[in-house]
Amino acid sequence: MKFTKIALMATAFALTSWTAHAVDISGAGATFPYPIYAKWADAYKKETGSGLNYQSIGSGGGIKQIKAKTVTFGATDAPLPGKELDESGLAQFPAVMGAIVPVVNLEGIKPGDLTLDGPTIAKIYLGEIKSWDDPAIAKLNTGIKLPKQAIVPVRRSDGSGTTYNFAYYLADISPEWKTKVGVSTALQWPVGIGAKGNEGVAGNVAQTKGAIGYVEYAYAKQNKLLHTKMINKAGKTVEPNSASFQAAAANADWNSQPGYGVILANQPGDQSWPMTAATWILLYKKPVDVAATAEALKFFAWSFAKGDKMAEDLDYVPMPDKVVNDILKMWSTEIKDAGGKPLYSPTN
């Protein structure tokens, strides 16, 4: 991201006039990106003195809080459509990409030993596959001794962008899921134990024998959970890692949707991880607290310029250079103070 980093460093002063002193900012929403936001926030405070108070409460909560104007920015893994953005006066942009992975609690199984595909996961969460030695799972895992043990599906209980992306993928590969359950941040689940946040799902899977859940990959790694491999759209078996996440994101047409609201589930390509996802930031185009919003832009500009390695260390995927440059241009034309002056200028 050499060009973008140079441009960002050269234009950092465009924001400093609004934030002559350290200004703490507040955000709330998606649990999916919480690990990287926390890491960025710690490094940013050490460098600038400005802090970030981020509430990891789920995408639904983040959307509610930004609309209620109780936080500087909202964060969501389920992008808002263009009409809703316009009606709310909100700007939206992606901050980083990651991936959702199935995690299990099975004795005698090591990380990556087990392989699942979308139709099988759909049937598990529809309540049709109930035991780990079911023929559908056994067919995908020849040579592995599967236990005759009840499957305990764990799913989100709160409004969740992770759920939205998970359900979007299942609806794409399972007509039955699309008809019976559908796609939303909050679902009428046929089966399962509810848990709040990626943290809650990870904790429940870790504590429950026979459990399966879906979490952002950083949570799987941090909690030492057993992830599965998956069969992707090309019919290839893939591991969750930076290469497979990047492969899924490589051909995304970010300008095809308002607010860059592109869903990355079930992308083509031999190496693509099938449940790759982005996460988005919501800010008012005409904010009430200009200084805090300017500091939020400064924080995300800093993250785009200096946060790639930190993101990659947690197995997130940084936004491509071209997308970052488009985002910076959007800030300069859409996010303004009451007098119409841009809070961010890429030319200063």
C-alpha positions in Angstrom: 0.0 0.0 0.0 2.9 2.3 -0.7 1.1 5.0 -2.6 -1.8 5.1 -0.2 0.5 5.3 2.8 2.4 8.3 1.3 -0.8 10.0 0.4 -2.2 9.4 3.9 0.9 10.7 5.7 1.0 13.8 3.4 -2.6 14.6 4.1 -2.6 13.9 7.9 -2.5 17.7 8.5 -5.9 18.1 6.8 -7.5 16.7 9.9 -5.3 18.2 12.6 -6.9 21.6 12.5 -10.1 20.0 13.8 -8.2 18.1 16.5 -5.5 20.3 17.9 -5.7 18.5 21.2 -6.1 14.7 21.9 -9.8 13.8 21.4 -11.2 10.5 22.5 -13.7 8.9 20.2 -16.5 6.4 20.7 -17.7 3.5 18.6 -20.0 0.6 19.0 -21.1 -2.4 17.0 -19.7 -5.5 15.3 -17.8 -8.0 17.4 -16.2 -9.5 14.2 -13.5 -6.7 14.0 -13.1 -6.1 17.7 -9.6 -7.7 18.0 -8.1 -5.6 15.3 -9.9 -2.4 16.4 -8.5 -2.9 19.9 -5.0 -3.5 18.6 -5.2 -0.4 16.4 -6.6 1.7 19.2 -3.8 0.8 21.6 -1.1 1.7 19.0 -2.9 4.9 18.0 -3.3 6.1 21.6 0.4 5.5 22.2 1.3 7.6 19.1 -1.3 10.4 19.3 -2.7 10.4 22.8 -6.2 10.1 21.5 -8.2 7.1 22.7 -11.0 4.9 21.3 -13.8 3.6 23.5 -15.3 0.7 21.4 -18.3 -1.3 22.6 -18.3 -4.8 21.1 -22.1 -5.2 21.2 -23.0 -6.6 17.8 -23.8 -5.0 14.5 -27.5 -4.4 15.3 -26.5 -2.5 18.5 -23.9 -0.5 16.5 -26.5 0.6 14.0 -28.9 1.6 16.7 -26.3 3.6 18.6 -25.1 5.6 15.6 -28.7 6.4 14.5 -29.3 7.5 18.1 -26.2 9.7 17.9 -24.8 8.3 21.1 -21.4 7.3 19.5 -19.0 8.8 17.0 -19.3 5.9 14.7 -21.2 2.7 14.3 -19.7 -0.6 13.1 -21.5 -3.3 11.2 -20.7 -6.5 9.3 -24.1 -6.2 7.5 -23.8 -3.2 5.2 -26.7 -0.8 5.1 -28.4 -0.4 1.6 -28.1 2.9 -0.2 -31.7 4.0 0.5 -31.2 3.6 4.3 -27.8 5.4 4.2 -29.4 8.3 2.3 -32.4 8.5 4.7 -30.2 8.4 7.7 -27.6 10.9 6.4 -24.8 8.3 6.9 -21.6 7.6 5.1 -20.4 4.0 5.0 -17.0 2.5 4.2 -15.3 -0.9 4.7 -12.4 -0.9 7.3 -11.0 -4.4 7.0 -11.8 -7.9 5.8 -11.7 -11.2 7.7 -13.4 -14.5 7.6 -16.0 -16.6 9.4 -14.9 -20.2 10.3 -16.8 -23.2 11.6 -15.3 -24.3 15.0 -16.0 -27.5 16.8 -15.4 -29.2 20.2 -14.7 -32.9 19.4 -12.2 -35.1 21.3 -9.6 -36.7 19.2 -9.9 -34.2 16.4 -7.1 -31.7 15.7 -7.5 -28.2 14.0 -8.1 -28.7 10.3 -8.7 -32.5 10.6 -12.4 -32.1 9.9 -13.9 -30.9 6.5 -17.4 -29.5 6.1 -19.3 -28.0 3.2 -22.1 -25.5 3.0 -25.0 -27.9 2.5 -23.9 -30.0 5.5 -23.6 -26.9 7.8 -27.0 -25.8 6.6 -28.5 -29.1 7.5 -26.8 -29.1 10.9 -28.3 -25.7 11.7 -31.7 -26.7 10.3 -31.7 -29.6 12.8 -31.6 -32.3 10.1 -28.1 -33.6 10.8 -27.9 -34.4 14.6 -24.9 -36.6 15.1 -21.2 -36.3 14.3 -21.2 -39.8 12.7 -23.9 -38.8 10.2 -23.3 -40.3 6.8 -23.1 -36.8 5.2 -20.3 -35.8 7.5 -18.6 -39.2 7.2 -18.6 -38.9 3.4 -16.6 -35.6 3.6 -14.1 -37.2 6.1 -13.1 -40.6 4.9 -10.3 -42.0 7.1 -11.4 -40.1 10.2 -13.1 -41.9 13.0 -16.1 -39.7 13.9 -17.7 -40.1 17.3 -21.3 -41.1 17.8 -22.0 -37.9 19.6 -24.9 -35.4 19.5 -24.1 -32.2 17.6 -24.8 -29.0 19.7 -25.2 -26.0 17.3 -24.2 -22.7 18.9 -25.4 -19.5 17.3 -25.7 -15.8 17.9 -28.5 -14.5 20.1 -27.9 -10.8 19.3 -28.3 -8.8 16.1 -25.2 -9.8 14.3 -23.4 -9.0 11.1 -21.5 -12.3 11.5 -24.9 -14.1 11.4 -25.9 -12.0 8.4 -22.8 -13.2 6.4 -23.1 -16.7 7.7 -26.8 -16.9 6.7 -26.1 -15.2 3.3 -23.6 -17.9 2.5 -26.0 -20.7 3.6 -28.8 -19.2 1.6 -26.6 -19.1 -1.5 -25.8 -22.8 -1.3 -29.0 -24.2 0.2 -32.4 -23.5 -1.2 -33.9 -25.0 1.9 -32.1 -22.6 4.1 -33.1 -19.7 1.9 -36.8 -20.7 2.1 -37.0 -21.8 5.7 -34.6 -19.4 7.5 -33.4 -16.7 5.1 -30.9 -13.9 5.6 -30.9 -11.4 8.4 -28.8 -10.1 11.3 -31.3 -11.9 13.6 -32.9 -15.2 12.6 -35.6 -17.5 13.8 -33.2 -20.4 14.4 -34.6 -24.0 14.1 -32.1 -25.3 16.6 -29.2 -24.3 18.8 -27.9 -22.6 21.9 -27.8 -18.8 21.7 -24.8 -16.8 22.7 -23.9 -13.1 22.6 -21.1 -11.9 20.3 -18.3 -13.8 18.7 -16.9 -14.0 22.3 -20.0 -15.7 23.5 -20.1 -18.3 20.7 -16.4 -19.0 21.1 -16.8 -19.5 24.8 -19.9 -21.8 24.5 -18.1 -24.0 21.9 -15.0 -24.2 24.1 -17.2 -25.4 27.0 -19.6 -27.7 25.3 -18.7 -31.2 24.1 -20.0 -31.9 20.6 -20.5 -28.2 19.8 -20.2 -26.4 16.5 -20.2 -22.7 16.1 -19.3 -19.9 13.6 -16.9 -17.2 14.6 -14.5 -14.7 13.1 -11.1 -16.4 12.6 -9.2 -14.3 15.2 -11.6 -15.5 17.9 -10.9 -19.1 16.9 -7.2 -18.6 17.1 -7.3 -16.6 20.4 -9.5 -19.2 22.1 -7.5 -22.2 20.6 -10.7 -23.6 19.1 -10.7 -26.4 16.5 -11.5 -24.9 13.1 -12.6 -27.0 10.2 -11.6 -27.0 6.5 -14.3 -26.2 4.0 -15.2 -27.1 0.4 -15.5 -23.9 -1.6 -17.6 -23.0 -4.7 -14.9 -24.5 -7.0 -15.2 -27.8 -5.2 -11.8 -27.5 -3.6 -10.9 -28.1 0.0 -9.4 -25.0 1.6 -7.9 -24.0 4.9 -8.8 -20.7 6.6 -5.7 -18.5 6.3 -4.7 -15.1 4.9 -4.1 -16.6 1.4 -7.6 -18.1 1.1 -9.2 -14.9 2.5 -7.3 -12.7 0.1 -8.2 -15.0 -2.8 -11.9 -14.5 -2.0 -11.6 -10.8 -1.8 -9.4 -10.3 -4.9 -12.1 -9.9 -7.5 -14.7 -8.0 -5.4 -16.2 -5.0 -7.3 -16.4 -2.6 -4.3 -18.1 0.2 -6.3 -21.0 -2.0 -7.4 -23.0 -1.3 -4.3 -23.7 2.0 -2.4 -21.4 2.4 0.6 -19.1 -0.3 -0.7 -21.6 -2.8 0.6 -20.3 -5.9 -1.2 -20.8 -9.4 0.4 -17.8 -11.7 -0.2 -19.5 -15.0 0.6 -19.1 -17.9 -1.8 -16.7 -16.2 -4.2 -15.3 -18.2 -7.2 -11.7 -19.4 -7.3 -9.8 -22.5 -6.4 -8.2 -20.9 -3.3 -11.2 -18.8 -2.1 -12.4 -19.3 1.5 -16.2 -19.4 1.1 -17.2 -17.4 4.2 -15.0 -14.3 3.8 -16.5 -11.0 4.9 -15.8 -7.3 5.2 -16.8 -5.0 8.1 -18.1 -1.4 7.7 -18.0 1.9 9.5 -20.9 4.3 9.7 -20.4 8.1 10.2 -22.7 11.0 9.8 -22.1 13.1 6.7 -22.9 16.2 8.8 -21.9 15.3 12.3 -23.0 17.1 15.4 -19.6 16.6 17.1 -17.3 17.7 14.3 -14.1 17.3 16.4 -14.9 13.7 17.3 -15.8 12.8 13.8 -12.6 14.4 12.4 -10.6 12.4 15.0 -12.4 9.2 13.9 -11.4 9.9 10.3 -7.9 10.5 11.5 -7.9 7.2 13.3 -9.1 5.2 10.3 -6.7 7.1 8.0 -3.9 6.1 10.4 -5.2 2.5 10.4 -5.2 2.4 6.6 -1.7 3.8 6.5 -0.1 2.0 9.4 -2.4 -0.9 10.4 -1.8 -3.5 7.7 0.8 -5.5 9.5 -1.3 -5.5 12.7 -4.3 -6.7 10.7 -2.4 -9.5 9.0 -0.9 -10.6 12.3 -4.5 -11.3 13.4 -5.4 -12.9 10.0 -7.5 -10.0 8.8 -7.1 -8.8 5.2 -6.3 -5.1 4.7 -8.4 -3.1 2.2 -6.8 -2.9 -1.3 -5.1 0.4 -2.2 -7.6 1.4 -4.8 -10.5 1.0 -2.4 -8.7 3.0 0.3 -8.1 5.8 -2.2 -11.8 5.8 -3.2 -12.7 5.9 0.5 -10.5 9.0 1.1 -12.1 10.8 -1.9 -15.5 9.9 -0.5 -14.6 11.4 2.9 -13.5 14.7 1.2 -16.7 15.1 -0.7 -19.4 13.7 1.6 -18.3 14.3 5.3 -18.5 18.0 6.1 -19.2 20.5 8.9 -22.3 22.7 9.2 -20.7 25.3 6.9 -20.0 22.7 4.2 -16.2 22.5 4.8 -14.8 18.9 4.3 -13.4 17.3 7.5 -10.9 15.5 5.4 -9.0 16.8 2.3 -6.7 14.6 0.2 -5.0 17.6 -1.3 -3.6 19.2 1.9 
